[in-house]
């Protein structure tokens, strides 16, 4: 579905009419909610920044779907919309945009084709495109993808862009009532699971439970556990068996009702967090809360390759899009720990779980990237 002002609220439309200039941007989104959120977040930040210069960002979300050609490497695909389904192809029509924002791998040939139609169009990308890096005017990536940090068009972010989830005060009131009998502080435990090359079996879940119990022995209070689609029922049960009351445990179910899932409530209400280090979005949600976050290391398959595109042949291959480094979630976690934005759960000796949230996280790399994009349209 193509929606005018996708992700930018109606006020932006009014600002567009009142602004001195308008920049037309296409937001290439798809089936993955987390990826889409990154695109919409960057557009929101950019719209706010351009507004300060009397420029309105007029956005149009292009929700794309693909055909079987999507499995081919981008380096072998021409700059053409041939990877799109017939329905999605009909959405890619003039007037052409001044800016394209996309994410991931699949829509790269589409963005290149759009730029061919309007050579002055700028292409900004998020994540790991699995394509020659020189194809993009700017690439915003995160440490788990292992791309070279010294390329002139690459900005290394600590976390993927994301807006704070909207708060439903009535829903939060219901969860406060459900949690009211539990002593504070509340330790929010956000549990992911196995995703190649990350391993997470029942024994790992048991180790996580033991670590949470050690933490609670220091800070007191109770645990609020939210499992996820990747956790697995055996892992969830192993974790639950190790944890001692008091606490609240949510077993994720495919057919579960959204109002019975406490994930958003835990993010809003917990005093501190323990997060498995397998999901960038879960880590980002906890870190951006401003409350103390402890990361639980997950094992990596010994069969998984390990390399980064820092120098030599590895860098050459990544720059040209021939090979991309394997995903390494520990690299993201290590960067956050090094910058003091998170802490390893297993390495901690003194735990903190204060009820008051600290001040918001300033994301200077993202701010710098938005500033850089804005300058393209201010000159």
C-alpha positions as CSV (number, residue, x, y, z in Angstrom):
1,X,0.0,0.0,0.0
2,X,1.3,3.4,-0.9
3,X,0.4,6.1,1.7
4,X,1.1,9.8,1.5
5,X,3.2,10.9,4.4
6,X,3.9,7.3,5.5
7,X,5.0,7.4,9.1
8,X,5.0,11.2,9.2
9,X,1.8,12.5,10.9
10,X,-0.7,14.9,9.4
11,X,1.0,17.9,10.8
12,X,3.9,17.3,8.3
13,X,1.4,17.8,5.5
14,X,0.4,21.2,6.8
15,X,4.0,22.1,7.3
16,X,4.8,21.1,3.7
17,X,2.2,23.6,2.4
18,X,3.6,26.3,4.6
19,X,7.3,25.6,3.9
20,X,9.6,27.6,1.5
21,X,10.6,24.4,-0.2
22,X,9.5,20.7,-0.4
23,X,11.7,17.6,-0.6
24,X,9.9,14.6,-2.0
25,X,11.1,11.3,-0.3
26,X,10.1,7.7,-1.0
27,X,10.3,5.3,1.9
28,X,10.9,1.7,0.6
29,X,9.4,-0.6,3.2
30,X,8.4,-4.3,3.2
31,X,7.2,-7.2,5.4
32,X,9.5,-6.8,8.3
33,X,8.2,-4.4,11.0
34,X,11.6,-3.8,12.5
35,X,13.1,-2.7,9.2
36,X,10.2,-0.5,8.4
37,X,10.4,1.2,11.8
38,X,14.0,2.2,11.0
39,X,13.1,3.8,7.7
40,X,10.1,5.7,9.3
41,X,12.2,6.8,12.2
42,X,15.0,8.2,10.0
43,X,12.3,10.0,7.9
44,X,10.8,11.5,11.1
45,X,14.2,12.8,12.3
46,X,15.0,14.2,8.9
47,X,11.6,15.9,8.6
48,X,12.1,17.6,12.0
49,X,15.6,18.7,11.0
50,X,14.6,20.1,7.6
51,X,11.7,22.0,9.1
52,X,14.2,24.2,11.0
53,X,15.4,25.4,7.6
54,X,12.0,26.0,6.2
55,X,12.0,22.8,4.1
56,X,9.2,20.3,4.3
57,X,9.9,16.6,3.8
58,X,6.9,15.2,1.8
59,X,7.1,11.4,2.3
60,X,5.4,8.6,0.5
61,X,5.7,5.0,1.8
62,X,6.1,2.4,-0.9
63,X,5.2,-1.0,0.7
64,X,7.0,-3.5,-1.6
65,X,6.6,-7.2,-2.3
66,X,8.9,-9.3,-4.4
67,X,9.0,-12.2,-6.9
68,X,11.4,-15.2,-7.1
69,X,14.3,-13.0,-8.4
70,X,14.7,-11.6,-4.9
71,X,17.0,-14.5,-4.0
72,X,19.7,-13.4,-6.6
73,X,22.7,-11.4,-5.2
74,X,22.3,-7.7,-5.8
75,X,25.7,-7.5,-7.6
76,X,24.1,-9.7,-10.3
77,X,20.9,-7.8,-10.6
78,X,20.5,-4.7,-12.9
79,X,19.2,-1.4,-11.7
80,X,15.6,-2.3,-12.5
81,X,12.3,-3.1,-10.7
82,X,12.4,-6.7,-12.0
83,X,12.6,-8.1,-8.5
84,X,9.2,-6.7,-7.6
85,X,5.8,-8.3,-7.8
86,X,3.5,-7.0,-10.5
87,X,1.4,-5.2,-7.8
88,X,4.5,-3.5,-6.3
89,X,5.9,-2.5,-9.7
90,X,2.8,-0.4,-10.4
91,X,3.7,1.7,-7.3
92,X,7.0,2.8,-8.8
93,X,5.9,5.6,-11.1
94,X,6.7,9.3,-11.6
95,X,6.9,12.0,-10.3
96,X,10.3,10.7,-9.1
97,X,11.6,11.6,-5.6
98,X,14.5,13.7,-4.5
99,X,15.4,11.2,-1.8
100,X,15.0,7.4,-1.4
101,X,15.3,5.8,2.1
102,X,15.5,2.0,2.2
103,X,16.8,-0.9,4.4
104,X,18.2,-4.3,4.0
105,X,18.9,-6.2,0.8
106,X,15.8,-6.8,-1.3
107,X,14.9,-3.3,-2.5
108,X,18.4,-2.2,-3.5
109,X,17.8,-2.8,-7.3
110,X,14.6,-0.7,-7.1
111,X,16.4,2.2,-5.4
112,X,19.1,2.2,-8.1
113,X,16.5,2.2,-10.8
114,X,14.7,5.2,-9.3
115,X,18.0,7.0,-9.1
116,X,18.5,6.3,-12.8
117,X,15.2,7.9,-13.6
118,X,16.2,11.0,-11.6
119,X,20.0,11.3,-11.4
120,X,19.8,14.0,-8.8
121,X,17.9,11.7,-6.4
122,X,19.9,10.8,-3.3
123,X,19.8,7.2,-1.9
124,X,20.2,6.7,1.9
125,X,20.3,3.1,3.2
126,X,20.1,1.4,6.5
127,X,21.5,-1.9,7.8
128,X,23.4,-4.3,5.5
129,X,22.5,-4.0,1.7
130,X,24.7,-6.9,0.5
131,X,25.7,-4.7,-2.4
132,X,28.6,-2.5,-3.5
133,X,28.8,0.2,-0.8
134,X,29.5,2.9,-3.4
135,X,26.0,2.5,-4.8
136,X,24.7,4.6,-1.8
137,X,25.0,8.3,-1.1
138,X,24.9,7.4,2.6
139,X,24.8,4.1,4.5
140,X,23.8,3.9,8.2
141,X,24.7,0.6,9.6
142,X,25.3,-1.0,13.1
143,X,28.2,-3.0,14.4
144,X,26.7,-6.5,14.0
145,X,27.1,-6.3,10.3
146,X,30.9,-5.8,10.3
147,X,31.1,-3.2,7.5
148,X,34.1,-1.0,7.3
149,X,33.8,2.1,9.5
150,X,36.3,4.2,7.5
151,X,34.4,4.4,4.2
152,X,33.4,8.0,3.5
153,X,29.7,7.2,2.9
154,X,29.3,5.0,6.0
155,X,28.0,6.1,9.4
156,X,28.3,3.5,12.2
157,X,25.4,3.8,14.7
158,X,25.4,2.3,18.2
159,X,21.8,1.2,17.7
160,X,19.3,0.9,14.8
161,X,17.0,3.9,14.5
162,X,13.7,3.5,16.3
163,X,11.0,5.7,17.7
164,X,9.9,5.2,21.3
165,X,6.7,3.0,21.3
166,X,3.5,4.8,21.8
167,X,2.2,4.5,25.4
168,X,-1.4,3.4,25.9
169,X,-2.0,4.7,29.4
170,X,-5.1,2.6,29.9
171,X,-3.2,-0.6,28.9
172,X,-0.4,0.4,31.3
173,X,-2.8,1.0,34.1
174,X,-4.1,-2.6,33.6
175,X,-0.6,-4.0,33.8
176,X,0.3,-1.9,36.8
177,X,-2.7,-3.5,38.6
178,X,-1.6,-7.0,37.5
179,X,2.0,-6.3,38.8
180,X,0.9,-4.4,41.9
181,X,1.4,-7.4,44.2
182,X,5.1,-7.9,43.1
183,X,7.8,-6.2,45.2
184,X,10.0,-3.6,43.5
185,X,12.4,-3.2,41.9
186,X,10.9,-4.9,38.8
187,X,13.6,-6.7,36.7
188,X,12.4,-6.8,33.1
189,X,13.7,-9.9,31.4
190,X,13.3,-9.8,27.6
191,X,14.1,-13.2,26.0
192,X,14.9,-13.9,22.4
193,X,16.2,-17.1,21.0
194,X,18.2,-19.0,18.5
195,X,18.9,-17.4,15.1
196,X,21.8,-18.6,13.1
197,X,24.6,-18.4,14.1
198,X,23.3,-17.7,17.6
199,X,22.5,-20.7,19.7
200,X,20.0,-20.8,22.6
201,X,18.9,-24.2,24.0
202,X,17.4,-25.3,27.2
203,X,20.7,-25.3,29.0
204,X,21.3,-21.7,27.9
205,X,17.9,-20.7,29.2
206,X,18.7,-22.3,32.5
207,X,22.0,-20.3,32.7
208,X,19.9,-17.1,32.0
209,X,17.6,-18.0,34.9
210,X,20.4,-18.6,37.3
211,X,22.0,-15.2,36.3
212,X,18.7,-13.4,36.9
213,X,18.4,-15.1,40.3
214,X,21.9,-14.0,41.3
215,X,21.0,-10.5,40.3
216,X,17.8,-10.6,42.3
217,X,19.7,-11.8,45.3
218,X,21.6,-8.5,45.2
219,X,18.8,-6.0,44.4
220,X,15.7,-7.8,45.7
221,X,12.4,-7.2,44.0
222,X,10.8,-9.5,41.4
223,X,11.2,-10.5,37.7
224,X,8.9,-9.7,34.8
225,X,9.7,-12.1,32.0
226,X,8.6,-11.7,28.4
227,X,9.5,-14.5,25.9
228,X,9.3,-14.1,22.1
229,X,8.5,-16.1,19.0
230,X,12.1,-17.3,18.8
231,X,12.4,-18.5,22.4
232,X,10.9,-21.9,21.9
233,X,8.7,-23.7,24.4
234,X,11.4,-26.0,25.8
235,X,13.7,-23.0,26.4
236,X,10.9,-21.0,28.0
237,X,10.0,-23.9,30.3
238,X,13.7,-24.4,31.3
239,X,13.9,-20.7,32.2
240,X,10.7,-20.8,34.2
241,X,11.8,-23.8,36.2
242,X,14.9,-22.0,37.4
243,X,13.2,-18.8,38.5
244,X,11.8,-18.6,42.0
245,X,8.8,-16.4,42.9
246,X,7.8,-13.7,43.1
247,X,7.5,-12.8,39.5
248,X,5.4,-12.7,36.3
249,X,6.2,-15.0,33.4
250,X,4.8,-14.7,29.9
251,X,4.9,-17.7,27.6
252,X,4.7,-16.3,24.0
253,X,2.0,-18.1,21.9
254,X,1.4,-17.8,18.2
255,X,-2.3,-17.6,18.8
256,X,-2.0,-15.4,21.9
257,X,-4.1,-12.2,22.1
258,X,-2.0,-9.0,21.9
259,X,-3.5,-7.5,25.0
260,X,-2.2,-10.5,27.0
261,X,1.4,-9.8,25.9
262,X,3.2,-7.7,28.5
263,X,6.2,-6.8,26.4
264,X,5.4,-3.1,25.9
265,X,4.2,-2.8,29.5
266,X,7.5,-4.3,30.8
267,X,9.4,-1.8,28.7
268,X,7.5,1.1,30.2
269,X,7.3,-0.1,33.8
270,X,10.4,-2.2,34.7
271,X,13.1,-0.6,36.8
272,X,16.0,-2.3,34.9
273,X,16.5,-4.9,32.2
274,X,18.1,-8.2,31.4
275,X,18.1,-8.8,27.6
276,X,19.4,-11.8,25.6
277,X,22.0,-10.5,23.1
278,X,20.4,-11.9,20.0
279,X,18.0,-9.2,18.9
280,X,19.1,-5.6,18.0
281,X,15.5,-4.3,18.4
282,X,15.1,-5.8,21.9
283,X,18.4,-4.4,23.0
284,X,17.7,-1.0,21.5
285,X,14.3,-0.8,23.2
286,X,15.9,-1.5,26.6
287,X,18.9,0.8,26.2
288,X,16.7,3.6,24.9
289,X,14.6,3.4,28.0
290,X,17.4,5.1,29.9
291,X,17.3,2.4,32.6
292,X,20.2,0.1,33.4
293,X,20.5,-2.7,30.9
294,X,22.3,-6.0,31.4
295,X,23.0,-8.2,28.3
296,X,23.2,-12.0,28.5
297,X,25.7,-13.5,26.1
298,X,24.5,-16.2,23.8
299,X,26.7,-18.9,22.3
300,X,27.7,-18.8,18.7
301,X,27.9,-21.9,16.5
302,X,31.5,-23.1,16.0
303,X,30.6,-23.7,12.4
304,X,29.9,-20.0,11.8
305,X,32.5,-18.0,9.9
306,X,34.1,-15.1,11.8
307,X,35.4,-12.1,9.9
308,X,35.0,-8.3,9.8
309,X,35.6,-6.0,6.8
310,X,38.3,-3.9,8.5
311,X,41.3,-4.2,6.2
312,X,42.9,-6.1,3.4
313,X,40.9,-8.6,1.3
314,X,37.9,-8.7,3.6
315,X,37.4,-5.0,3.3
316,X,37.9,-5.1,-0.5
317,X,35.2,-7.8,-0.8
318,X,32.7,-6.0,1.4
319,X,33.3,-2.6,-0.3
320,X,32.5,-4.2,-3.7
321,X,29.5,-6.1,-2.5
322,X,31.0,-9.5,-3.4
323,X,30.8,-10.8,0.2
324,X,29.3,-9.3,3.4
325,X,30.6,-10.2,6.8
326,X,28.4,-12.6,8.9
327,X,26.1,-11.1,11.4
328,X,27.7,-10.9,14.9
329,X,25.4,-9.7,17.6
330,X,28.1,-9.8,20.1
331,X,29.8,-6.9,18.2
332,X,26.8,-4.7,18.8
333,X,26.6,-5.7,22.4
334,X,30.4,-5.1,22.9
335,X,30.1,-1.6,21.5
336,X,27.3,-0.7,23.9
337,X,29.2,-2.1,26.8
338,X,32.4,-0.2,25.8
339,X,30.4,3.0,25.6
340,X,28.8,2.4,29.0
341,X,25.3,2.1,27.6
342,X,24.9,-1.5,28.7
343,X,26.6,-4.1,30.9
344,X,27.4,-7.8,30.6
345,X,25.1,-9.7,33.0
346,X,27.6,-12.5,33.7
347,X,30.5,-10.0,34.4
348,X,28.6,-7.8,36.7
349,X,29.6,-7.8,40.4
350,X,27.4,-4.9,41.7
351,X,23.9,-4.7,40.2
352,X,21.8,-1.5,40.0
353,X,18.1,-1.5,39.5
354,X,16.9,2.0,40.5
355,X,13.2,2.8,40.1
356,X,13.9,6.2,38.5
357,X,14.8,6.3,34.8
358,X,17.9,8.2,33.9
359,X,18.0,11.0,31.2
360,X,17.4,10.0,27.6
361,X,20.2,8.6,25.4
362,X,21.7,11.0,23.0
363,X,22.5,9.4,19.7
364,X,25.2,11.6,18.2
365,X,26.0,9.4,15.2
366,X,22.4,9.4,14.1
367,X,22.1,13.1,14.7
368,X,25.3,13.7,12.6
369,X,23.9,11.5,9.8
370,X,20.6,13.4,9.7
371,X,22.5,16.7,9.7
372,X,24.6,15.5,6.7
373,X,21.4,14.5,4.7
374,X,19.8,17.8,5.5
375,X,22.7,19.7,4.1
376,X,22.2,18.2,0.7
377,X,18.9,20.0,0.4
378,X,19.8,23.2,2.1
379,X,22.4,24.2,-0.5
